[in-house]
């Protein structure tokens, strides 16, 4: 009996010991869980910080490329003995003067256009009603149209209420845009004035063997950014001349000013710039001869096709050395990432990266082979 009891206790102890081993947690599991939660927290914190700082990053990026575009002019003045700070101030004063002059001229043109449109609205309404009556055999009158609008005044009032509700948001958007513009201006001036000091500070943090690569990349960025802005300026001049001449042929008032407006907006606003620029000349044409608005719209569409598929790819490829297909892909990618700013900066960034990589990528000599140029239809003869 004693032996059996002893054996039973031993078996029981063995079972309990085995159960204890099965129920134990691996030693590495708690630390793995803590590490996983820590990594998740770091990811959430990083994601929050990126979303918060993305706007500031875009501002700094735009300011950096503006400084790259202004640096050749500042360097030229500094090389002639002018202090770099004074040279930077002079270049940016000229730039801001051009922007203010263009904005003032644009504001005057907009005010005159709106005043003309409002003044010509009764005449345009009567002519439109007469045209509808003659074309479709109707007997509408301006009085009936006015009564109909007054009858549906709840729709108009509802639209006015919604516009009033969004007025505060629009004001915030305008103030936010002005604040971002001032930030870009301040950072641009700082980057341009302290460009040599920034390059020296960056090189001081890197080993000497990396200095040449950093300075070469910086020089390429200055060259490609300047080339891109040059290409946009050439496009603006061509567009201004083409549209100014066409508007003058149609005898549109302020044809020269409208041509300059068209050239600047169409060239420096990516993708939709031509169509946005076409709104103002069309409004002006409506106050003079409504049929001219149709001709302007057709000219805008034709010129947009000509610029996008013939003029711009060739000019961009020559000035920033980017394949037209790559340039289009870069604009689409930049627009998808950062909107209009990304589309505007995509080509100089792509050109800089392409030129810098070409300095370090090894290239091999390719022998003549008819299969490359496809000059022969048959296969090359084998020895």
C-alpha positions in Angstrom: 0.0 0.0 0.0 2.8 2.4 0.9 4.5 1.7 -2.4 1.3 2.3 -4.3 0.7 5.5 -2.5 4.2 6.6 -3.1 3.9 5.8 -6.8 0.6 7.7 -7.0 2.1 10.8 -5.4 5.0 10.6 -7.8 2.7 10.4 -10.7 0.7 13.3 -9.5 3.8 15.3 -9.0 4.9 14.4 -12.5 1.6 15.5 -13.9 1.6 18.8 -12.1 5.2 19.5 -13.1 4.4 18.8 -16.8 1.3 21.1 -16.5 3.5 23.8 -15.1 5.9 23.6 -17.9 3.0 23.8 -20.5 1.6 26.9 -18.8 4.8 28.9 -18.7 5.1 32.0 -21.0 8.3 32.1 -23.2 10.8 34.5 -21.7 11.2 36.5 -25.0 7.4 37.2 -25.4 6.9 40.0 -22.9 9.9 41.9 -24.3 8.7 41.3 -27.8 5.3 42.7 -26.9 6.8 45.8 -25.2 9.0 46.4 -28.3 6.0 46.0 -30.6 4.0 48.6 -28.6 7.0 50.9 -28.5 7.5 50.7 -32.3 3.8 51.3 -32.8 3.9 54.4 -30.5 7.0 55.7 -32.4 5.2 55.2 -35.7 2.0 57.0 -34.5 4.1 59.9 -33.2 6.1 60.1 -36.4 3.0 60.0 -38.5 1.4 62.8 -36.4 4.6 64.9 -36.6 4.9 64.4 -40.4 1.3 65.5 -41.0 1.8 68.5 -38.7 5.1 69.6 -40.3 4.3 68.8 -44.0 3.1 72.3 -44.6 6.3 73.8 -43.2 8.4 71.3 -45.2 6.7 72.4 -48.4 7.3 76.1 -47.5 11.0 75.4 -46.8 11.3 73.3 -50.1 9.8 76.1 -52.2 12.0 78.7 -50.5 15.1 76.6 -51.2 14.3 76.4 -54.9 13.5 80.1 -55.0 16.9 80.8 -53.5 18.6 78.5 -56.0 17.0 80.5 -58.8 18.1 83.9 -57.3 21.6 82.8 -56.3 23.2 83.3 -59.8 22.2 86.9 -59.8 23.3 87.4 -56.3 26.6 85.7 -56.9 27.2 87.9 -60.0 26.7 91.1 -57.9 28.8 89.7 -55.1 31.6 88.9 -57.5 31.7 92.6 -58.5 32.4 93.7 -55.0 28.9 94.2 -53.6 28.3 92.8 -50.1 26.2 89.6 -50.3 23.5 90.9 -48.0 23.1 94.1 -50.1 23.1 92.1 -53.3 20.4 89.7 -51.9 18.3 92.7 -50.9 18.6 94.3 -54.3 17.7 91.1 -56.2 14.6 90.4 -54.0 13.5 94.0 -54.2 13.5 93.8 -58.0 11.6 90.5 -57.8 9.0 91.8 -55.3 8.6 94.9 -57.4 7.8 92.9 -60.4 5.3 90.8 -58.4 3.7 93.9 -56.9 3.5 95.6 -60.3 1.9 92.6 -61.9 -0.6 92.2 -59.1 -1.5 95.9 -59.3 -2.0 95.7 -63.0 -4.0 92.6 -62.6 -6.2 94.1 -59.9 -6.9 97.2 -62.1 -7.7 94.9 -65.1 -10.1 92.8 -63.0 -11.9 95.8 -61.6 -12.4 97.3 -65.1 -13.5 93.9 -66.4 -16.1 93.4 -63.6 -17.3 96.9 -64.0 -17.8 96.4 -67.7 -19.5 93.1 -67.3 -21.9 94.6 -64.7 -22.6 97.6 -66.9 -23.2 95.4 -70.0 -25.3 92.8 -68.3 -28.7 94.4 -69.2 -27.7 94.7 -72.9 -26.3 91.2 -73.0 -29.4 89.8 -71.3 -31.7 91.5 -73.9 -29.6 90.3 -76.8 -29.6 86.8 -75.4 -33.3 86.8 -75.0 -33.8 88.1 -78.5 -31.5 85.4 -79.9 -33.4 82.7 -78.1 -36.7 84.0 -79.4 -35.5 84.2 -83.0 -33.7 80.8 -82.9 -36.3 78.7 -81.1 -39.5 80.6 -81.9 -40.2 81.6 -78.4 -41.7 84.8 -76.9 -39.8 85.4 -73.7 -39.2 88.8 -72.3 -36.7 90.3 -69.9 -39.6 91.0 -67.5 -40.6 87.4 -67.5 -37.0 86.4 -66.8 -36.8 88.9 -63.9 -40.1 87.7 -62.4 -38.9 84.1 -62.7 -35.7 85.0 -60.8 -37.7 86.8 -58.1 -40.1 83.9 -57.8 -37.1 81.6 -57.2 -35.5 84.0 -54.9 -35.3 81.3 -52.2 -32.7 79.6 -54.3 -30.7 82.8 -54.7 -31.0 83.5 -51.0 -30.0 80.0 -50.1 -26.9 80.4 -52.3 -26.2 83.7 -50.6 -26.5 82.1 -47.2 -24.1 79.3 -48.1 -21.6 81.8 -49.6 -21.8 83.8 -46.3 -21.2 80.7 -44.3 -18.1 80.0 -46.3 -16.9 83.6 -46.2 -15.0 83.0 -42.9 -13.3 80.0 -44.4 -12.3 81.9 -47.5 -10.9 84.7 -45.4 -8.8 82.2 -43.4 -7.6 80.6 -46.7 -6.5 84.0 -48.0 -4.8 84.9 -44.8 -3.1 81.5 -44.6 -1.9 81.9 -48.2 -0.5 85.4 -47.4 1.3 84.0 -44.3 2.8 81.2 -46.3 4.0 83.6 -49.0 5.7 85.7 -46.3 7.3 82.6 -44.8 8.6 81.6 -48.3 10.0 85.1 -48.9 11.8 85.2 -45.5 13.3 81.7 -45.9 14.3 82.5 -49.5 16.1 85.6 -48.5 17.9 83.7 -45.7 18.9 80.8 -47.9 20.2 83.1 -50.6 22.1 85.5 -48.3 23.6 82.7 -46.2 24.2 80.3 -49.1 28.0 80.1 -48.7 27.7 79.7 -45.0 25.1 76.9 -45.4 27.3 75.0 -47.8 30.3 75.4 -45.5 28.3 74.2 -42.5 27.0 71.2 -44.4 30.5 70.3 -45.6 31.8 70.6 -42.1 29.5 67.8 -41.0 30.7 65.4 -43.7 34.0 63.7 -44.4 36.3 65.5 -46.9 35.7 62.8 -49.6 32.0 63.8 -49.7 32.5 67.5 -50.2 32.9 67.3 -53.9 29.6 65.4 -54.3 27.7 67.8 -52.1 29.0 70.9 -53.9 28.5 69.3 -57.3 24.9 68.5 -56.5 24.4 72.1 -55.2 25.8 73.6 -58.5 23.6 71.2 -60.6 20.5 72.3 -58.6 21.3 75.9 -59.2 21.9 75.3 -62.9 18.8 73.2 -63.5 16.5 75.4 -61.5 17.7 78.5 -63.4 17.2 76.6 -66.7 13.7 75.6 -65.8 12.7 79.1 -64.8 14.3 80.4 -68.0 12.2 77.9 -70.0 9.0 79.1 -68.2 9.9 82.7 -68.9 10.4 81.9 -72.6 7.0 80.2 -72.6 5.4 83.2 -70.9 6.9 85.6 -73.5 5.7 83.4 -76.4 2.3 83.0 -74.9 1.9 86.7 -74.2 2.8 87.6 -77.7 0.6 85.0 -79.3 -2.5 85.9 -77.2 -1.8 89.6 -77.3 -1.7 89.6 -81.1 -4.8 87.4 -81.4 -6.8 89.7 -79.0 -5.6 92.8 -80.8 -6.8 91.2 -84.1 -10.2 90.7 -82.4 -10.0 94.4 -81.2 -10.4 93.4 -77.6 -9.7 96.3 -75.1 -6.4 96.1 -73.2 -5.1 93.4 -75.5 -1.5 93.9 -74.4 -2.3 93.7 -70.7 -4.5 90.6 -71.3 -1.7 89.0 -73.3 0.8 89.6 -70.4 -1.8 88.1 -68.0 -2.2 85.1 -70.2 1.5 84.5 -70.6 2.3 84.6 -66.9 -0.7 82.5 -65.6 -0.6 80.0 -68.5 3.2 79.4 -68.0 3.6 79.4 -64.3 0.3 77.6 -63.2 0.8 73.9 -64.0 -1.7 71.9 -66.1 -4.7 74.2 -66.0 -3.0 77.6 -66.3 -4.1 78.2 -69.9 -7.7 77.6 -69.1 -7.6 79.7 -65.9 -6.0 82.6 -67.9 -8.6 82.3 -70.6 -11.5 83.2 -68.3 -10.6 86.9 -68.1 -10.2 87.6 -71.9 -13.5 85.7 -72.4 -15.3 88.0 -69.9 -13.9 91.0 -71.6 -15.0 89.8 -75.0 -18.5 89.2 -73.7 -18.8 92.9 -73.0 -17.7 93.9 -76.5 -18.8 91.2 -79.0 -20.1 87.9 -77.5 -19.1 85.9 -80.6 -15.4 86.8 -79.9 -15.6 84.8 -76.7 -16.1 81.7 -78.8 -13.1 82.5 -80.9 -11.0 83.1 -77.8 -12.0 79.8 -76.3 -11.1 78.0 -79.5 -7.7 79.7 -79.7 -7.1 78.9 -76.0 -7.7 75.2 -76.6 -5.6 75.1 -79.8 -2.7 76.9 -78.2 -2.9 74.6 -75.1 -2.5 71.6 -77.3 0.4 73.3 -79.2 2.2 74.2 -76.0 1.7 70.9 -74.3 2.6 68.6 -77.1 5.0 70.6 -79.3 6.5 73.8 -77.7 6.8 72.9 -74.0 8.4 69.4 -74.3 11.0 70.6 -76.8 11.9 73.8 -74.8 11.9 72.0 -71.5 14.1 69.2 -72.8 16.6 71.8 -74.2 16.8 74.0 -71.1 16.8 71.4 -68.3 17.9 68.3 -70.3 14.9 66.1 -69.4 13.2 63.8 -71.8 9.7 65.1 -72.7 8.0 61.9 -71.5 10.0 62.0 -68.2 9.1 65.7 -67.8 5.4 64.9 -68.2 5.7 61.9 -65.8 7.5 64.1 -63.2 4.9 66.8 -63.4 2.1 64.3 -62.9 3.9 62.7 -60.0 4.8 66.0 -58.3 1.2 67.1 -58.7 -0.1 63.9 -57.1 2.3 64.3 -54.1 2.3 68.1 -53.4 -0.4 69.5 -55.7 0.4 72.6 -57.8 3.7 73.3 -56.0 4.9 69.8 -56.6 4.0 70.0 -60.3 5.9 73.3 -60.5 9.0 71.9 -58.8 9.0 68.4 -60.3 11.0 69.2 -63.4 13.9 71.0 -61.8 14.1 68.3 -59.1 14.1 65.6 -61.7 16.7 67.4 -63.8 19.0 67.8 -60.8 18.7 64.2 -59.8 19.2 63.0 -63.3 22.3 65.2 -63.9 23.8 64.3 -60.5 23.3 60.6 -61.0 24.9 60.8 -64.5 28.1 61.9 -62.9 28.5 58.7 -61.0 26.8 56.1 -63.2 29.3 54.2 -65.3 28.5 54.1 -69.0 29.8 51.7 -71.6 30.5 52.1 -75.3 27.9 50.4 -77.4 29.1 49.0 -80.8 27.2 49.6 -84.0 24.4 47.1 -84.3 21.5 47.3 -86.9 19.1 46.0 -84.2 19.5 49.2 -82.3 18.4 51.7 -84.9 16.3 49.1 -86.8 17.7 50.3 -90.1 17.5 46.8 -91.6 14.5 44.5 -91.6 16.4 41.2 -91.7 18.5 39.7 -89.0 22.3 40.3 -89.1 24.2 37.6 -90.9 26.2 35.3 -88.6 29.7 34.3 -89.5 
